[in-house]
Amino acid sequence: MKVTEHIHTAAGKTLFSFEILPPLKGHNINELFDEIHPLIDFNPSFINVTYHREEFTFKEVGDGLLQKKVVRKRPGTVGICAAIQARYGVDAIPHVLCGSFSREDTENLLIDLDFLGIDNVMALRGDALKSEVYFTPEKDGNVYASELVTQINNLNKGIYLDEEQQDSSPTSFCIGVSGYPEKHLEAPSFESDLQYLKQKVDCGADFLVTQLFFDNQSYFDFVKRCREAGILIPIIPGLKPLTHLNQLRMLPQRFNIDLPHELVKEAKKAPHAKAVKELGIEWCIAQSQELKDAGVPVLHYYSMGKSASIEAVVRTVF
């Protein structure tokens, strides 16, 4: 079922969803199922599965020469989505990136997803590689998420890259995109960031999942700005419980977000790691309840490979 259909069918009830990471290369999928299984009891409407770009290392081979080696640390996104739908009967949503894909690669991936009966995709540009200062697209690949949304939307209309192809069967993907309540790191201003987001919507995006945030007012202000800009698709808030003290430094740096002073102050006062995790759960419960009371369509949680804190949150909220 499409995300928009889940939301419509819920008739104003707030739904539950979460995001998972594929296991590291060489690990068994049962380790992932062990993280998913405790959350299935709370009837998630869908589960997002991230995709991770190939990274590169360079090995010296003598005479000053370097050999380029591809490193893919978290493969398996498509297979995991198929396994989730088969095992749990829950809609799985793969992330589809611009990075590492040509437009032909993207089309072939989308055809595979369509054959697997996957109804939803998250269309993302993706981050720059560690070796890059700025994002560099694949040769003949989509440069921006808006271009990727356009390609997916074209397939939904039966328009394939081979313009001479006859009697093409259209796909029917529901297209999700990302949004940033505290502005994308690379955007020069909130106004320009909204313009880019509006462009993705105009190209065919059906729903939006926000970057994580810890101050609900950031989300409410973001929704207000979106509506004023003519962005009318469902805006799903993304949440993550604080779990470690080092996240006070890592999260703002990695995701370009502000942490509320009260949360930082209480986390620094915590006597041990368990107390930090308990604080993170309590804070996320309060966030979730306020958002639920405000009538958000879905509460979406970023697990980052660990589901225990999310289970504690949703056990109270749902």
Disulfide bonds with the S-S distance in Angstrom:
none
